[in-house]
Amino acid sequence: MELKKIIKTIEENRPLLITAAFIGLVLGIIFYFLPSKYISSGSFYVSKKTDKSLDFFTYEGYYAQQSAITYADSVITLAKSVDIKKDVLEKMNQPINEKNLRELNKSIKIKKAGPQIISLEIKGRTYELAEETWIKFSESLIKKSDEMNENSDEKLVVNTVSEKPLTRKAYRSPWAFGATGVLAGLALGILVMCGKEYFKNY
């Protein structure tokens, strides 16, 4: 009985659901054609300097690698800290406030890609902004890491794999935007339909 009632309600509100899905599709297409962001990405290599005469397959060589692997986790934590973000904003002559800190934090994606490799992605509204932010971020991270190691282990170093990051326009699928718009429209349509049915009984 309940199933029949649900089917009947959907049939009665079919124009509403179709209209809502269509509006969602149109909005999805509109969002797709809005200016897309740019992404700058690159990697860092964390290592520990050793005597070049030492073979890797020695205790000293093995210990150096293990120290670098452990230190890579600390570098990621440092990269996520507010100290680095503050330095980046200062380098880019931007006010240090909650709004700018939040925006910078949302644009950054950093993770450990391998035992001694850290990858960094930064989004920006323009090609220049994305690339400049990545470069300033890497400079701040390396400088702060070196300063901290002056009082602990100066042999631990962080270096960029490439001089400049790879910067490109973020890929956006029109199908994904369209499908998301349709689903969002249907969800809104169903919500309106349920509201109508609820208030109809009162």
C-alpha positions, 0 to 999 in steps of 0.5 A, a space after each residue: 500500500 505504501 509503495 503504491 502511494 509513493 509511486 502515485 505521489 511521484 507520478 503526480 509530481 513528475 513535472 516538478 521533478 523533471 523541472 528540478 532536474 533540468 534546472 540542476 543540469 543547467 546550473 551544473 553546466 553554468 558552473 562548468 564554464 566558470 573560470 577553472 583554477 590552476 594547479 602547481 605540483 612538485 616534489 621534495 626529497 628528504 635526505 641525510 648527507 653522508 661521507 661519499 666514500 661510505 657504501 649505502 650497504 653499511 650501517 652508516 648508510 642505512 642509518 642515514 636513510 632511516 633518519 631521512 625517512 623519519 624526518 620526512 614525517 616531521 617535514 610534512 608536519 612543519 609544512 602544515 604548520 601556521 608558521 610556514 603559511 605565515 611566511 608565505 603570506 609575508 613573502 607574497 605581501 598579503 595581510 596575515 589574517 584569518 581569511 588569508 590563512 584559511 584560503 591558503 590552507 584550502 589551496 594546499 595539498 601535501 602528502 608523503 608520496 614515498 619513504 623520502 619523497 613529499 609531494 606538494 600541490 597548490 591551487 591558484 586562480 591564475 597560472 602565475 598565482 599558483 606557480 608563485 605560491 608553490 615557489 614561495 612555499 617551497 622556499 619557506 619550507 626549506 629555509 625553516 627546515 635548515 634553520 631548525 636543523 642547525 641546532 640538531 642535525 645539519 646533515 638532514 636536508 630537504 631539496 626540491 626535485 625540480 627547480 620549478 613546479 609543473 603548473 597546469 589548468 585543473 581538469 573538470 569533467 562536463 559529465 561530472 558537473 552535469 550529473 552532479 547538477 541533475 542529482 542536486 536538482 532531483 534531491 531538491 525536487 524530492 525535498 519540495 515534493 515531501 514538503 508538499 505532501 506533509 503540509 497537505 495532510 495538515 
